[in-house]
């Protein structure tokens, strides 16, 4: 299995034809002044939402099954997991799978660069993973 790409954007259009349109790819968001002095673990509402979109390809027949995975939000510095949810990647009827997830809020622990990790947990020793970063300034 191969990770192709993972991005954050403000709009996504994924028609059934197989093509995809991503608009306004995001790498940084300016945080409102009221959040700059917020206590640790404040929930930051995101006006949007943001979309995390990740594309994966099953390269071999052995990959063509259901895989478990995780979506993780990491603290600035990447040492701690702020939030995580389980995922399923279904390659039984396709060779290309796109994970699309809307983010309406996130845990804010201070200014810095947050990473979203998309992990396929049961593939290889450490798993295959993709990453998108969001800098809060």
C-alpha positions as CSV (number, residue, x, y, z in Angstrom):
1,X,0.0,0.0,0.0
2,X,1.2,3.5,-0.8
3,X,0.3,6.8,0.8
4,X,-0.1,9.3,-2.1
5,X,-0.9,12.6,-0.3
6,X,-2.6,14.2,2.7
7,X,-3.8,17.9,2.6
8,X,-5.9,20.3,4.6
9,X,-8.3,22.5,2.5
10,X,-11.4,24.6,3.0
11,X,-13.4,23.0,0.2
12,X,-13.5,19.6,-1.4
13,X,-15.6,18.2,-4.3
14,X,-15.4,14.5,-4.8
15,X,-17.9,13.4,-7.4
16,X,-18.5,9.7,-8.0
17,X,-16.5,9.9,-11.3
18,X,-13.2,9.5,-9.5
19,X,-11.9,13.0,-9.9
20,X,-11.4,15.3,-6.9
21,X,-11.2,19.1,-6.6
22,X,-9.5,20.6,-3.6
23,X,-9.8,24.4,-3.1
24,X,-7.9,26.7,-0.8
25,X,-5.2,24.3,0.5
26,X,-4.4,25.5,4.0
27,X,-1.1,25.5,5.9
28,X,-1.7,28.4,8.4
29,X,-4.6,30.0,10.3
30,X,-4.4,33.2,12.3
31,X,-5.8,32.6,15.8
32,X,-8.2,35.2,17.2
33,X,-6.7,37.3,20.0
34,X,-9.1,35.8,22.6
35,X,-7.5,32.3,21.9
36,X,-3.9,33.6,22.2
37,X,-4.3,33.8,26.0
38,X,-6.6,30.9,26.4
39,X,-5.9,28.2,29.0
40,X,-4.5,24.9,27.9
41,X,-7.0,22.5,26.3
42,X,-9.4,25.1,25.0
43,X,-11.6,23.8,22.2
44,X,-11.2,26.1,19.1
45,X,-14.2,26.3,16.8
46,X,-13.2,26.4,13.2
47,X,-15.4,28.4,10.9
48,X,-15.5,26.4,7.8
49,X,-15.0,23.5,8.3
50,X,-11.5,22.5,7.4
51,X,-11.3,19.2,5.4
52,X,-8.5,16.7,5.8
53,X,-8.2,14.7,2.6
54,X,-5.8,11.7,2.2
55,X,-5.4,9.5,-0.8
56,X,-4.0,5.9,-0.6
57,X,-3.3,3.3,-3.4
58,X,-3.4,-0.5,-3.1
59,X,-0.3,-1.5,-5.1
60,X,-0.6,-5.2,-4.8
61,X,-3.5,-7.7,-4.5
62,X,-2.5,-8.5,-0.9
63,X,-3.5,-4.8,-0.1
64,X,-7.0,-5.3,-1.5
65,X,-8.9,-5.7,1.8
66,X,-10.2,-3.7,4.8
67,X,-7.5,-2.0,6.8
68,X,-7.8,-0.3,10.2
69,X,-6.3,3.0,10.8
70,X,-6.2,6.2,13.0
71,X,-6.6,9.9,12.5
72,X,-4.5,11.7,15.1
73,X,-4.1,15.4,16.0
74,X,-0.6,16.0,17.5
75,X,0.5,18.8,19.7
76,X,3.0,21.4,18.4
77,X,6.3,19.5,18.4
78,X,4.5,16.2,17.7
79,X,5.1,14.6,21.0
80,X,1.6,14.2,22.4
81,X,-1.7,13.1,20.8
82,X,-4.5,15.6,21.4
83,X,-7.3,13.7,19.7
84,X,-7.6,10.4,17.8
85,X,-10.3,8.5,16.0
86,X,-10.4,5.0,14.4
87,X,-10.7,4.7,10.6
88,X,-11.4,2.0,8.1
89,X,-9.8,1.9,4.6
90,X,-11.8,-0.3,2.3
91,X,-9.8,-1.5,-0.7
92,X,-12.0,-4.6,-1.4
93,X,-13.6,-2.9,-4.5
94,X,-11.1,-0.3,-5.5
95,X,-7.3,0.3,-5.8
96,X,-7.5,4.0,-4.8
97,X,-9.1,5.1,-1.5
98,X,-9.7,8.7,-0.4
99,X,-10.3,9.5,3.2
100,X,-12.3,12.8,3.6
101,X,-13.0,14.2,7.1
102,X,-14.5,17.5,8.2
103,X,-12.9,19.3,11.1
104,X,-15.2,21.7,12.9
105,X,-13.2,22.1,16.1
106,X,-9.8,21.2,17.5
107,X,-8.1,21.2,20.9
108,X,-5.9,24.3,21.2
109,X,-2.8,24.1,23.5
110,X,-1.0,27.1,22.2
111,X,0.5,28.7,19.1
112,X,2.6,26.4,16.9
113,X,2.4,23.8,14.2
114,X,-0.1,21.0,14.7
115,X,0.2,17.8,12.7
116,X,-2.7,15.6,11.5
117,X,-1.5,12.0,11.1
118,X,-3.4,9.5,9.0
119,X,-2.1,6.0,9.9
120,X,-2.8,2.6,8.4
121,X,-2.1,0.7,11.6
122,X,-1.9,-2.9,10.3
123,X,0.5,-2.3,7.4
124,X,4.2,-2.9,7.9
125,X,6.1,-2.7,11.2
126,X,5.2,0.9,12.1
127,X,2.3,1.3,9.7
128,X,2.1,3.5,6.6
129,X,1.1,7.1,7.4
130,X,0.5,10.5,5.9
131,X,0.8,13.9,7.5
132,X,-0.8,17.4,7.1
133,X,0.4,20.3,9.1
134,X,-1.5,23.4,10.3
135,X,0.4,26.4,11.8
136,X,-1.6,28.5,14.2
137,X,-0.2,32.0,14.4
